[in-house]
Amino acid sequence: MTSDSKPYKIILSSGPRGGKSVIAKKINEWFSKEYSVHIIAETARELFDGGLIYSDSPYKAQRAIIHRQLEKEREVFEKISASGQDLSKTIVVFDRTCIDAITFISDDEFSMLLKEENLSSDDIAAYLHGAYVLHLQSLAVTLPDFYEKKNHASSVIRRESADEAAASDKNIYAAYEKYMNIFQKHVVIEATKNVEDKFITVKKEIEKILNI
């Protein structure tokens, strides 16, 4: 390990039904024998499961999400730093980041939120420099009929229509493009009917990142 070693950072982004959480678990399954894998799970889902009601105030919800997300990122990187582990054998997986908030509230609201929290755009990206962004395309983008079929069978409360999900997917991709100066790469992983095909594509992409 060299003194300038850094952990591999992989951000999973997508609109609805991109498969982020499942793929985060798969990354751990694929690489944990050779790498120390740290997964920063989706904060929004964590807070919603804890009782946060998004519809009451999207603005307040996003403020809570950003606050908790930054806490989690800081905790993970402090833990890694204190552990003395080989950073060249460390992977940090982000299941969404604060950047996603840009797509759920207006630009004015986002600016006001940062001001209230004494944050800047640099602050919300503090732990993201050098990351590889894998945009896991939503089924709604290229397979809207299949998306609707999966959507109706879902037990998840949030059920965006195919049009809404496709628009969300596009907006989230655009949000990350705004920060491309800090990322290594922004790759689109196309949606597939067979989820195993998507797994194979993601695994191959990460193997390229890891040079294995």
Residue pairs with C-beta under 8 A, 6 or more apart in sequence:
1 86
1 87
1 88
2 88
5 86
5 87
5 88
6 87
6 88
6 130
7 38
7 80
7 87
7 90
7 91
7 92
8 35
8 90
8 91
8 92
8 132
8 209
8 210
9 91
9 92
9 94
9 127
9 128
9 130
9 131
9 132
10 27
10 91
10 92
10 93
10 94
10 131
10 132
10 134
10 206
10 209
11 94
11 96
11 97
11 128
11 131
11 132
11 133
11 134
11 176
11 183
12 18
12 20
12 23
12 24
12 93
12 94
12 95
12 96
12 134
12 136
13 20
13 96
13 97
13 99
13 100
13 133
13 134
13 135
13 136
13 172
13 173
13 176
14 20
14 135
14 136
14 137
14 138
14 169
14 172
15 137
15 138
15 140
15 141
15 160
15 165
15 166
15 167
15 168
15 169
15 170
15 171
15 172
16 138
16 140
16 158
16 160
16 164
16 165
16 168
16 169
17 138
17 139
17 140
17 147
17 150
17 151
17 165
18 135
18 136
18 137
18 138
18 139
18 169
18 191
19 136
19 195
19 198
20 42
20 95
20 96
20 136
21 41
21 42
21 45
21 95
22 195
23 136
23 198
23 199
23 202
24 39
24 41
24 93
24 95
25 39
26 199
26 202
26 203
27 37
27 39
27 91
27 93
27 202
27 206
28 37
28 39
28 93
30 203
30 206
31 37
31 91
31 206
31 210
34 89
35 89
35 90
35 91
35 210
36 80
36 85
36 86
36 89
36 90
36 91
37 90
37 91
37 93
38 76
38 79
38 80
38 90
38 91
38 92
38 93
39 93
39 95
40 69
40 72
40 73
40 76
40 92
40 93
40 94
40 95
41 95
42 95
42 96
43 65
43 68
43 69
43 72
43 96
44 54
44 61
44 65
44 96
44 100
46 68
47 61
47 64
47 65
47 68
48 54
52 61
52 64
53 61
54 61
58 104
58 105
59 105
59 109
59 113
62 101
62 104
62 105
62 109
62 110
62 113
63 113
63 116
63 117
65 98
65 101
66 98
66 101
66 113
66 117
66 119
66 124
67 117
69 96
69 97
69 98
70 98
70 119
70 123
70 124
70 126
73 94
73 97
73 126
73 127
74 127
76 92
77 92
77 127
80 87
80 90
80 92
91 210
94 128
94 131
97 124
97 125
97 128
98 124
98 125
99 124
99 125
99 128
99 175
99 176
99 178
99 179
100 172
100 175
101 110
101 113
101 124
102 110
102 175
102 178
103 168
103 171
103 172
103 174
103 175
105 113
113 119
114 120
114 121
114 123
114 124
125 179
125 182
128 179
128 182
128 183
129 182
130 182
130 183
130 184
131 182
131 183
131 184
132 183
132 184
132 185
132 187
132 209
133 176
133 183
133 185
133 186
133 187
134 187
134 189
134 202
134 205
134 206
135 172
135 173
135 176
135 186
135 187
135 188
135 189
136 189
136 191
136 198
136 202
137 169
137 188
137 189
137 190
137 191
138 147
138 165
138 166
138 168
138 169
138 191
139 146
139 147
139 150
139 165
139 191
140 147
140 160
140 162
140 163
140 164
140 165
140 166
140 169
141 165
141 166
141 169
141 170
141 191
142 190
142 191
143 191
143 193
144 162
144 163
144 166
145 162
146 193
147 162
147 165
148 161
148 162
151 159
151 160
151 161
151 162
152 159
160 168
173 186
173 188
176 183
176 186
177 186
180 186
185 209
187 205
189 198
189 201
189 202
189 205
190 198
190 201
191 198
192 198
192 201
